Amino acid sequence: MSSGKDCQPQTLTKPALGEREAAELVDRVFGLKVSWIGSLPSYDDQNFHVRVSAEGADEYVLKITNSEDSQAPDLIEAQTQAMMFLSAEGFPSATPYLTKDGNIMSLESGDTRPGSKKYMVRLLTYLPGTPVAKIATNAQILYEIGRLAASVDKVLSEKFQHPSVKSLHRGQFIWNLANVPLLDQYIYALGQNKYRAVVEQVIEQFKDKVIPKLSSFRACINHGDLNDHNILVDSSSASLENPQYRVSGILDFSDMSYGYYVFEVAIAIMYMMIESPDPLSVGGHVLAGFESVVPLTTEERDALFLLVSGRFAQSLVIAAHTALLYPENKEYLTITAKTGWKHLMTMFEVGQEAVKKTWFETAQAYTQHAPA
């Protein structure tokens, strides 16, 4: 869910290539003949599922980056190199198919007209699996997702080295969790209602209680968008009553930036709450998995409720703002809003102390026995 450079969410041009144009792009740039192509949903880039008549791995995702982000090649380079690094480290992340010139990406015109916008194009390996959004999550996979979130950040922060990594210092990037206060300028999109009042409360509490504590959090590189559509799973057991899942794919590195370990677990908790019939119970399982790799400090734990609330606010406000700009994409843009508002309101009705007590007691139980 990238949103352009700095604090300009969705002031960017989403590519709008047809399937035939996309297939021609694959042939021209990567030298592969497309046998089948279909569009995939996306926030502000354009993605196609591609099958090619070639030996070996024959399925790919053609990723056409929006024209705004395409002007930041170092950032896209860093994201792609991180994916390659994680794959080499044993994580299920995509890797790029090289262009005919031997590069991992290419800047291409959207069409042949003079002055047409240019888009960064990549062809990534297609990862098999089912999005978490499509399964009934259980404690086991929530724990695994928490563990994954911590493991990805830890290995990136400790071992990933590339000249382009400095581009991950993204300052005013709207999706960085430190930038919840920037939502003030987009809150108009909510209109005047009870939801807006809660978001305003989140922003003010975030300014008062989280921003002053940032310097006490441990810094790292965040994936930044481990949501229920960006994590793929497959079942490793035949039991329909109690399926055991494993993560088979990590998608969409476009929100990568420098942040803090506690940001990643808060983001994962928020998105795992979205589809859950018992959303307040989710956080403890994700937290337990995360802390099995990176235990949180007292200050980080204290901020967790407001960080999860802050991510809800980011997702809901930016989606509302973007839907005004791109009404034709409203259904995809407001996926989170369908249950997101209800969950955010419930968090505030139940109250911070009660919610944190539920999370921490669940996580504590994992220290006494193995995950379910």
N, C-alpha and C positions, 0 to 999 in steps of 0.2 A: 504494500500500500504506500508506495512512495508518493511524494507530493511536491516534487519540484525542489528547487534550491531554496535555502534559507526559509523564511516564514511566508512563502507565497503558495499556500496550498491550492492546487488545481487551477492556477493561472497558466496552464500549459496546454499544449495541443496534443490530444490523444491521436495516435495514428489511426487511419481508417482505410487500410488496404483491403481489397477484396481477396477472396481465396485464390483466384487465378493470378492476381498480381503477387501474392505471397509465394505461390508455387514458382513463379518465374524468378523471384528474388532468391529462393533456395538454389535454383539451377545456376543463376548468374554468379552469385557470390560464393556458394559452397560447392558447386559442381555436382550436385545431386539431383536426380530426376524424381519428382514427387509422384507417388502412385495413389496417395490419398491425403486429403488435408481437411481439417475442421477447426473452426474457431474455438478458443477457450475463453472463459470469463476472465476479466481483469479490471483493475481499479483505474489505472490511468496509462498503462502501456497497452500493447496489443500482442496477444499470444495465439499461436496456432499449433495444434497437434498435427505432426507431419509423419507420414510413412513414406519411405523411399525404397526404390528397387535396387538395393545395394546389399552386399554381403555383410554378415555380422549384425551388429545392433542397427535395426532399421527403423526405429521410432525416435523422434526428436520433438522438442518444443522450439518453434521459431519465436524468438522474443524480440519484438520491435519496441524499443524504448521511446517514450514520449519526447517531443522535440526539445523541451526544456532540459530534462535530465541528460539528453544526448549531447548537450553542450559541456558536460562534465566527464570527459573520457577517463580521467584519472580515477574518479569515483567508481565508474562502471568496471574499470580494470581491477580496482581493489576488490570489489564484490565478486568478480569472476575468479580472480586469483584465490580468494578465500574459499570459494566453492571447490576449486581444484585441490587446494591444500587439505580441506576437510575430507574430501574423497580419498586422498592419499593416506590420511590418518585413520581410515576405516569407517567414516561416517557416510550415510547414504545420501550424498548430495550429487547434483548433476555436474557434468563436466562439458566443456564446449567442444564442438566439432570445428576444426580449423577451417578458415576460409581458403579459397584457392591460392591466396598469397601467403598462407601459413600463419595468419593472425587469429586471435580469439574473438575478434569483433570487427565490424566494418561500418563506416558512416555512409548511409545510402539515402538518395532522394526518394521521397514518397511517390513521385511520378516524374514524368519526363518534361513537365512544364518548367520554363525558366523561373527561378526564384522559389521553387517549391521547397518545403521544409525538409530538413535532413534528420534522419533517425538512425540511432545506433542499433545495429542488427547482430544478434547472436543466435547460434543454433546449439541448443543444449540437449544432452541425452534425456530421454523420457524415462521418468521413474515410475515403476509400477506401484500399485497400492490403492487403498481407499482413503479419502480424506477423513480425518477424525470427525468432521461435521456429519458424516453419513453413518456413524456407528453409535451404538449405545455404550458410552464410556463406562468403564468400571475402575475400581481403585488401582488395579494392576497397571493399566495403561496410563492413568493420570500420574502415578508414581514414575513410570518410565519417561513420560514427557518432562516431568520436573528434572529428572536425572539428565536427560538429553540437553535441556536448556543450560544447565550448569556446565556440563561437559563441553558443549560447543564454545561457550564463552571462555572457559578456562584454557582450552587448547589454543584458541585464537589469540588470547591475551598473552600466553606464555611462550608460544612457539611460532606464530605466524609473522613472517618478516618479508616485506616487499616494499620497494620505493613508493608505491602508490598508497601505502597504508595511511600516510599522513592525511589523505583526503577524507578519512573517516572522522576527522575533527570537523563536525558539520555545523557548529555554532547555533544558528537560529533555526535549524531544521525542525519543522513543525511536529514531526512524529517522535522526536526524541522526548522521552518522558520528563526531562528537566524543563521542557518548554510548555508545560500546561498553562502557565500564565499568558502565553501568546494567544490562547483561545478567546481572550476578551474581544479581539477584533473580528471574530467570526460568529460570535454568539447570536448576532442578529438573526441568523438563519433559523433559529429555533422559534422565532416569534415570541409572544408573551404567554407563558403558561407555567404550570407547576414544574415541568421538566427544566425549564430555564432557571427557575429559582434554585433547584438542586445543583445544577451545573455551576451557577454563580457561587454557591456555598462551597463546592469542591475547589474551585479556583482560588477563593479567598483563603481557605484552610491550607491549601497547597503552598500559597505564598508565605503564610505565617509559620507553618510547621515543617514543611519539607525543604523548601529552598535554603533556609539557613543551615540545614543539616547536611547538604550535599557533600561538603568537604570532608565529612566523617565517613562517607560511604566508600567502599573499595571500588576503584575504577577498573574498567575492562572494556573490551570490544563487545557490543551487543549485536546479535542477529536482529533484534528489534521488532520482529513480527511473527513470532511462533504462534500463529492463530490456527483455528480448527480447520482451515482450508489449506494451510501451508505445511501441515504435517500429514504424511501418508502412513498408513499402517497396513499390515496384513496379519491374519490370524495364524498362530503357530500351534493351535490345538483343534481337535475335531469336536470338542465339547460345545454344543450350542447354548447350554445353560450357563457355562462359565468360560467364555472364550479367553484365551491368552493371546495378547497382541504384541507385536514388535513393530518398531518404527521402521518403515521401508523407504521413506523419502523425506527430505527437508527441502522445501521450496522457497523461492522468492527472497533473495538477499538484498533487495533494493532499499530497505530501511536500515541497513547496517550503519552503525556510528559508534563513536566512543561514548560510553555511558558508565553504568555501574552494575555490579552483579545483581543487586536487589531489583533493578529495573526489569531484568529478564524474567525473574520469577513472578513479578507482579503482572507483567504482560501475559505470561503463560496462564496464570491463574484466571485473569479476566476473560481470556478467550475460551478457556475450558469451561467456564461458567455458562457461556452463551447457550449451548444446547442441552445443558443438564437439567433434569427434572427437579434436582435438589441442589441448586447452585451454591448455596452457602457451605455445603459439605466438601465441595471440590478442592478448595484452597489448601486444606491440610494434607491431602494426598500429593498434590503437586509440590508443596513446600517440603514434604518429607523426602521426595525424590531429589529435589534440588539440594537439600542440606546433606544428603548422603555423599555429595561431591564437594559442595561449597557451603558449609554452615554459615548462617547469617549472624551478624553481630547484634547486640541489643538495640543499637540505634537503627539498624536496617530493619529489624523486625518491627520496631515501633512505628516505622513509616509505611509498613506494608499496606494497611487499609487505605490510606490516602493515595498511595501509588496505584493500587488497583482501581480505586475510584477515579483517579486522574486519567487512567487509560480508557475507562468507560467514557469519560467526558471527551477526550480527544476523538475517539472513534465516532461518537454520536454527533458531536458538533461538526467535525470535518465532513462526515458523510452528508449531513443536512446542507452544508455550504456547497459541497460538490454537486449534490443532486439539483441544486438551483442552476448550476452552470451546465450540467449535462443531464437534462431530464430524461433523455432517451436511455440512460444507463442507471436510472433511479433504482430499479429492482435489485440490481447487484450491489449498488452503493449502500443500500439501506438494509442489507442482510442482517447486520449486527443489531440494528435498531429494533427489529421485530421482538426480540426478547431483552435486548440490552437495557432499554429504559426501565422495564419491570425489575430487572436484577439490581440496577443502580438504586432505584427507589427502595427496594427491599433492604439493601445494605444499610441505607440511612435510617430506615424505620426500625430495624433490629438494633442498630447502634454499633459504633466502632468497637467497644470493649467486648460485647457479646460475640461479634463476628470473629475477632482476633482470638478469643478464648476457644471457639470451635476449631479454628485453624490450628492453633498451637497444641491443643490437646490431641487432635488427630495425628499431627506430626510426631508428637511425643510418644504416642503408642507404637510407632514404627521402630523406636529405639529399643523396645522390649521384645519385638518379634519381627520376623521377615514380612515383607509386603504381601498383601493378599493376592 
